[in-house]
Protein backbone atom coordinates (compact mmCIF):
# COMPACT_ATOMS: atom_id res chain seq x y z
CA UNK A 1 0.00 0.00 0.00
CA UNK A 2 2.87 2.39 0.77
CA UNK A 3 4.36 1.76 -2.67
CA UNK A 4 1.02 2.37 -4.34
CA UNK A 5 0.42 5.60 -2.44
CA UNK A 6 3.93 6.81 -3.26
CA UNK A 7 3.38 6.01 -6.95
CA UNK A 8 0.04 7.81 -6.90
CA UNK A 9 1.61 10.89 -5.32
CA UNK A 10 4.37 10.86 -7.95
CA UNK A 11 1.87 10.50 -10.80
CA UNK A 12 -0.25 13.40 -9.56
CA UNK A 13 2.85 15.56 -9.15
CA UNK A 14 4.09 14.77 -12.68
CA UNK A 15 0.66 15.36 -14.17
CA UNK A 16 0.44 18.73 -12.45
CA UNK A 17 3.98 19.60 -13.56
CA UNK A 18 3.03 18.77 -17.16
CA UNK A 19 0.00 21.08 -16.89
CA UNK A 20 -2.59 18.33 -17.35
CA UNK A 21 -4.87 19.83 -14.70
CA UNK A 22 -4.69 23.32 -16.16
CA UNK A 23 -5.26 22.03 -19.69
CA UNK A 24 -8.17 19.86 -18.53
CA UNK A 25 -9.89 22.70 -16.69
CA UNK A 26 -9.45 25.06 -19.65
CA UNK A 27 -10.86 22.55 -22.15
CA UNK A 28 -13.68 21.62 -19.79
CA UNK A 29 -14.78 25.22 -19.28
CA UNK A 30 -14.85 25.80 -23.05
CA UNK A 31 -16.78 22.58 -23.57
CA UNK A 32 -19.26 23.51 -20.85
CA UNK A 33 -19.95 26.78 -22.62
CA UNK A 34 -20.38 25.02 -25.95
CA UNK A 35 -22.73 22.43 -24.41
CA UNK A 36 -24.82 25.13 -22.74
CA UNK A 37 -25.06 27.00 -26.02
CA UNK A 38 -25.93 24.06 -28.28
CA UNK A 39 -27.84 21.55 -26.15
CA UNK A 40 -31.61 22.02 -25.65
CA UNK A 41 -32.52 21.49 -21.97
CA UNK A 42 -34.95 18.71 -22.91
CA UNK A 43 -32.22 16.74 -24.74
CA UNK A 44 -29.65 16.55 -21.94
CA UNK A 45 -30.04 12.76 -21.70
CA UNK A 46 -28.37 12.46 -25.08
CA UNK A 47 -26.22 15.58 -25.26
CA UNK A 48 -24.33 15.11 -21.98
CA UNK A 49 -23.32 11.45 -22.54
CA UNK A 50 -22.24 12.30 -26.09
CA UNK A 51 -20.15 15.26 -24.92
CA UNK A 52 -18.43 13.33 -22.15
CA UNK A 53 -17.66 10.43 -24.46
CA UNK A 54 -16.20 12.70 -27.13
CA UNK A 55 -14.27 15.15 -24.97
CA UNK A 56 -13.52 13.57 -21.58
CA UNK A 57 -12.95 10.14 -23.13
CA UNK A 58 -10.86 11.46 -26.00
CA UNK A 59 -8.62 13.59 -23.81
CA UNK A 60 -8.10 10.74 -21.33
CA UNK A 61 -6.66 8.35 -23.90
CA UNK A 62 -4.44 11.16 -25.17
CA UNK A 63 -3.15 11.89 -21.66
CA UNK A 64 -2.22 8.30 -20.87
CA UNK A 65 -0.40 7.85 -24.18
CA UNK A 66 1.50 11.10 -23.76
CA UNK A 67 2.47 10.48 -20.14
CA UNK A 68 3.69 6.93 -20.72
CA UNK A 69 5.69 7.85 -23.83
CA UNK A 70 7.30 10.59 -21.72
CA UNK A 71 8.15 8.03 -19.04
CA UNK A 72 9.67 5.76 -21.67
CA UNK A 73 11.82 8.61 -22.94
CA UNK A 74 13.22 9.47 -19.51
CA UNK A 75 13.83 5.81 -18.57
CA UNK A 76 11.21 5.60 -15.83
CA UNK A 77 9.54 2.51 -17.28
CA UNK A 78 12.82 0.66 -17.77
CA UNK A 79 13.71 1.36 -14.15
CA UNK A 80 10.56 -0.45 -13.00
CA UNK A 81 12.25 -3.80 -13.65
CA UNK A 82 14.63 -3.15 -10.73
CA UNK A 83 12.14 -1.17 -8.65
CA UNK A 84 10.13 -2.63 -5.75
CA UNK A 85 7.02 -1.14 -7.41
CA UNK A 86 5.05 -3.97 -8.99
CA UNK A 87 3.45 -3.63 -12.43
CA UNK A 88 -0.10 -3.85 -11.04
CA UNK A 89 0.71 -1.07 -8.55
CA UNK A 90 2.07 1.12 -11.34
CA UNK A 91 -1.03 0.47 -13.44
CA UNK A 92 -3.40 1.06 -10.52
CA UNK A 93 -1.74 4.40 -9.87
CA UNK A 94 -2.03 5.41 -13.52
CA UNK A 95 -5.67 4.35 -13.74
CA UNK A 96 -6.57 6.12 -10.49
CA UNK A 97 -4.83 9.41 -11.22
CA UNK A 98 -5.87 9.74 -14.86
CA UNK A 99 -9.43 8.61 -14.17
CA UNK A 100 -9.50 11.36 -11.55
CA UNK A 101 -8.71 13.89 -14.29
CA UNK A 102 -11.49 12.45 -16.46
CA UNK A 103 -13.94 12.81 -13.57
CA UNK A 104 -12.81 16.41 -12.99
CA UNK A 105 -13.34 17.18 -16.68
CA UNK A 106 -16.75 15.53 -16.71
CA UNK A 107 -17.93 17.40 -13.63
CA UNK A 108 -16.83 20.78 -14.96
CA UNK A 109 -18.31 20.15 -18.40
CA UNK A 110 -21.66 18.94 -17.09
CA UNK A 111 -22.24 21.05 -14.00
CA UNK A 112 -20.85 24.13 -15.72
CA UNK A 113 -23.18 23.68 -18.69
CA UNK A 114 -26.21 22.99 -16.51
CA UNK A 115 -25.47 26.04 -14.41
CA UNK A 116 -25.07 28.28 -17.46
CA UNK A 117 -28.35 27.15 -19.02
CA UNK A 118 -30.19 27.15 -15.68
CA UNK A 119 -31.32 23.64 -16.55
CA UNK A 120 -34.42 22.28 -14.84
CA UNK A 121 -32.86 18.81 -14.65
CA UNK A 122 -29.72 17.75 -12.79
CA UNK A 123 -28.16 14.28 -12.93
CA UNK A 124 -28.62 11.60 -10.30
CA UNK A 125 -25.20 11.88 -8.60
CA UNK A 126 -24.39 8.21 -7.87
CA UNK A 127 -25.15 7.03 -11.39
CA UNK A 128 -23.43 10.02 -12.94
CA UNK A 129 -20.21 9.44 -10.99
CA UNK A 130 -20.33 5.69 -11.62
CA UNK A 131 -20.60 6.30 -15.35
CA UNK A 132 -17.82 8.90 -15.31
CA UNK A 133 -15.49 6.61 -13.35
CA UNK A 134 -16.20 3.73 -15.70
CA UNK A 135 -15.73 5.84 -18.81
CA UNK A 136 -12.46 7.31 -17.56
CA UNK A 137 -11.00 4.01 -16.37
CA UNK A 138 -11.92 2.28 -19.63
CA UNK A 139 -10.09 4.89 -21.71
CA UNK A 140 -7.04 4.80 -19.44
CA UNK A 141 -6.79 1.01 -19.66
CA UNK A 142 -7.26 0.98 -23.43
CA UNK A 143 -4.61 3.67 -23.71
CA UNK A 144 -2.16 1.59 -21.65
CA UNK A 145 -2.82 -1.53 -23.73
CA UNK A 146 -2.08 0.51 -26.82
CA UNK A 147 0.88 2.66 -25.79
CA UNK A 148 3.11 -0.04 -24.27
CA UNK A 149 3.77 -1.23 -27.82
CA UNK A 150 5.36 2.04 -28.97
CA UNK A 151 8.47 4.00 -28.05
CA UNK A 152 7.76 7.27 -29.84
CA UNK A 153 4.74 9.53 -29.81
CA UNK A 154 4.80 9.76 -33.61
CA UNK A 155 4.47 5.99 -33.88
CA UNK A 156 1.57 5.95 -31.42
CA UNK A 157 -0.45 8.85 -32.89
CA UNK A 158 -2.13 6.99 -35.75
CA UNK A 159 -3.20 3.85 -33.83
CA UNK A 160 -4.24 6.03 -30.87
CA UNK A 161 -6.38 8.18 -33.15
CA UNK A 162 -8.04 5.17 -34.76
CA UNK A 163 -8.82 3.59 -31.39
CA UNK A 164 -10.11 6.90 -29.98
CA UNK A 165 -12.42 7.40 -32.95
CA UNK A 166 -13.72 3.84 -32.65
CA UNK A 167 -14.48 4.36 -28.95
CA UNK A 168 -16.37 7.55 -29.77
CA UNK A 169 -18.72 5.99 -32.34
CA UNK A 170 -21.45 5.24 -29.75
CA UNK A 171 -21.98 9.01 -29.55
CA UNK A 172 -24.17 8.65 -32.64
CA UNK A 173 -26.44 6.31 -30.71
CA UNK A 174 -26.88 8.64 -27.74
CA UNK A 175 -27.92 11.61 -29.85
CA UNK A 176 -30.31 9.48 -31.87
CA UNK A 177 -28.42 9.83 -35.16
CA UNK A 178 -28.27 6.03 -35.57
CA UNK A 179 -31.33 3.89 -34.94
CA UNK A 180 -29.44 0.60 -35.20
CA UNK A 181 -28.05 -0.84 -31.93
CA UNK A 182 -24.67 -1.67 -33.49
CA UNK A 183 -22.82 1.15 -31.63
CA UNK A 184 -23.62 -0.66 -28.39
CA UNK A 185 -21.15 -3.36 -29.44
CA UNK A 186 -18.35 -0.87 -28.73
CA UNK A 187 -17.17 -1.13 -25.10
CA UNK A 188 -17.31 2.60 -24.36
CA UNK A 189 -21.10 2.56 -24.85
CA UNK A 190 -21.73 0.74 -21.55
CA UNK A 191 -20.40 3.35 -19.07
CA UNK A 192 -21.76 6.11 -21.31
CA UNK A 193 -25.24 4.60 -20.95
CA UNK A 194 -24.81 4.75 -17.17
CA UNK A 195 -24.28 8.49 -17.54
CA UNK A 196 -27.42 8.64 -19.66
CA UNK A 197 -29.27 6.81 -16.89
CA UNK A 198 -28.45 9.67 -14.55
CA UNK A 199 -30.67 11.91 -16.70
CA UNK A 200 -33.39 9.69 -18.16
CA UNK A 201 -35.03 6.42 -17.09
CA UNK A 202 -33.46 3.32 -18.58
CA UNK A 203 -35.22 0.13 -19.57
CA UNK A 204 -34.32 -3.08 -17.68
CA UNK A 205 -32.14 -4.40 -20.51
CA UNK A 206 -30.27 -1.09 -20.59
CA UNK A 207 -29.54 -1.35 -16.86
CA UNK A 208 -28.33 -4.91 -17.30
CA UNK A 209 -26.20 -3.95 -20.30
CA UNK A 210 -24.65 -0.77 -18.92
CA UNK A 211 -23.96 -1.84 -15.34
CA UNK A 212 -23.18 -5.48 -16.09
CA UNK A 213 -20.89 -4.90 -19.06
CA UNK A 214 -19.02 -2.08 -17.31
CA UNK A 215 -18.45 -4.31 -14.28
CA UNK A 216 -17.10 -7.08 -16.53
CA UNK A 217 -15.06 -4.90 -18.86
CA UNK A 218 -12.93 -3.01 -16.36
CA UNK A 219 -11.37 -6.06 -14.60
CA UNK A 220 -10.85 -7.77 -17.97
CA UNK A 221 -9.12 -4.70 -19.40
CA UNK A 222 -6.96 -4.39 -16.28
CA UNK A 223 -5.80 -8.01 -16.67
CA UNK A 224 -5.07 -7.35 -20.35
CA UNK A 225 -3.20 -4.12 -19.56
CA UNK A 226 -1.14 -5.89 -16.88
CA UNK A 227 -0.22 -8.70 -19.29
CA UNK A 228 0.64 -6.22 -22.06
CA UNK A 229 2.75 -4.16 -19.67
CA UNK A 230 4.72 -7.20 -18.57
CA UNK A 231 5.24 -8.36 -22.18
CA UNK A 232 6.25 -5.04 -23.73
CA UNK A 233 7.85 -3.24 -20.76
CA UNK A 234 8.95 -5.48 -17.90
CA UNK A 235 10.29 -8.43 -19.92
CA UNK A 236 12.06 -6.22 -22.46
CA UNK A 237 13.69 -4.15 -19.71
CA UNK A 238 14.74 -7.29 -17.86
N, C-alpha and C positions, 0 to 999 in steps of 0.2 A: 504493500500500500504506500509506503514511503517513496519507493521508486516511481510509482505511478503519479503521486502528487507532485513530486519534483519534476517529472516530465511534463505534466500539465502546466505547472508554473512556467517552465521554460518555453513551452509552446505559446502560451498566452503572451509572454514577454516578447518573443520573436514576432508574433503576429502584430502586436502593437507597434513594435519598432519598424516593421515593414508597412505600416500605415493601413493595415487591413480594416481596422475599426473605423478610422476616419473615412476611408473610401466607402465602406459599407453604409455608414450613416448618410453620407452625401448622396449616394445612389438611391438609398431608401427614401430619403426626403423628396427627391425629384420624382421617384416612382409614385409615392403617395399623392403628390400633386397631380400627376398625370391620371392616376386612377380616380381621384375625386372629380376631375374634369370630364373624363370620358365615360365613367360607369354610371348608368341610371341606378338610383337607390333600390329599385325593385328587382335588379338583376345582380345583386351582390353575390348570390349563391353560385353564380358562374364566373363573374368577373374577378373576385378575390382569389379563388383557387387557381384560375388561369394565370393571374399576375404573379402569384407566389411561385408557381411552377416555372414560369419563364424567367423571372428575375432572381428570386432567392435561390432557386435550384441551379440556374445557369451560373451564377456567380460562385456558388459553393464548389462546384466541380472545377472551376477555374482556379480558385484559391488553393485547393488541395494539390492540384497539379503544379502550380507555381511554387508553393512552399516546399514540396518534396524534391522538385528539380533543384531548387536552391540548396537544399540540404545535401543533395548528391554532389553538387559543385564544390561545396566547402568541406566535404569529407565526413559529414556528420553520420550519414547512413552507413558508410564503411566502418566507422568506429563502433557501431552497434554490435559488431561481431565479437568484440573484446570488452564490451560494456556489460555490467550486471543487469541493465535494462533488457527485459525480455521482449521479443517481437509483439506479443499480444498487449503488453503494457504500452509500448510505443504506439500501436494502432489505436488502443482505447483512448489514449491522450489526444491523438489527432482527431478521432471521431468526436470526442467530447468538446474539444475547443472549437473546431470548425463548425460543428452543429450549433454550438452556442452563437456563433456569428450569424448563421442562417436564421436562427430564432429571433435574434435582435433585428435583422433585416425585415423578417416577416411581421414582427410586431410594429415596427415603425411604418412600414408600407400600409398595413391594414388599419391600425388605430389612427394613424395620421390622416389617411384618406377619409375614414368614417367621421373623424372630427371636423375635417374641412367641409364635408358635404352635409354635416349635421344629420347624419343618417338615422332613420327611425329604428334600425335594426343593428344590434351588436352581436358578435359571435358568442356561442356557448364556450366559455374559457377552457374547460378541460379537453373537449374535443379539438378545439382550435390548436392548443398547445401540443396535443398528441399528434395531430397531423403535421404540424410544423417540425416537431422533433423527428418524426418518421421520414419526412421529405428531406430534411437536412442530412440525417444520418445515411440515408440511401445514396445521396449524391456524393457524400464524402467517401463511402466505401467503394462505390463504382469508380470514383476518381483514383483511389489507391490501387485498385485492381488494374487500372489502365496505366498509371504513371510509372509503376515499378519496372515496366518493360523498357523505359526510355531513359537516356542519359542527358538529352538536350531538349530544351523547350521547343525548338523548331521541329524536332522529330515528333514531339507529342501533340503539337497544335492541331494537325489534321485529324488524327483519330479522336482526340478530345472533342473537337468540334462536331464530328459525326455522331459520337455517343451523346453529347449534350443535346443535339437537335433531335435525336431519336427519343430521348427521355422527355422532351418537351412536346412531342406529338399529341399526347392526351389532352393538351390545352384545347384542341379543336372540339373534343367531346364536351368539355365543361362549359363552353360558350354556345353549344348547340349547333356548331357549324357542320358536324358530322353526325348523322343519325345512326350509322352503323356502330356496333359495340367493339369493333376491332381495336380502337385505341386502348381499351381496358386490358389488352394483352401485354401492354408495356408496363413494367414494374412500377414506374413512378406514378401511375394512375391511382394505385391503392391508397397511399397516404394523402394524395391530393383530394380523393373522395372523402376522407375523414375531415379535411378542412371544409369541404362543401357541406358536410353534415353538421358543422357548427353553425351554418346559416339557414339551411333548409332541411325539412324532414327527409330521411332516407328510407327506402323500402327495405324489407328484411334481407333480401339477397345482397343489397348494397352494403348493409352493415356487415354481413358475413364476409363479403368480398374485401372490403376496405380494411376492416380490423384484422380479419384472419390472415389475409395475404401479407399485410404489413408485418404482423407478428412472426410469420414464417420467413419472410424475405430477409429481414435484418440479421438474424443469426446466421442464415445461410451465406449471406454476402460477407459477414465478418469471417466465417470459416474460410471462404474463398480468398478474401483479402490476406488473411494470415498465411495461407498456403502460398499465394503468389509472392508475398513479401519474403518468405523463407527461400523460395526458389530463385527469385531474381535479385535479392539483396543479400540476405544472410549467407547463403551457400556460395555465392560468387565472391563475397568479401572474405569468406573463410578459406 
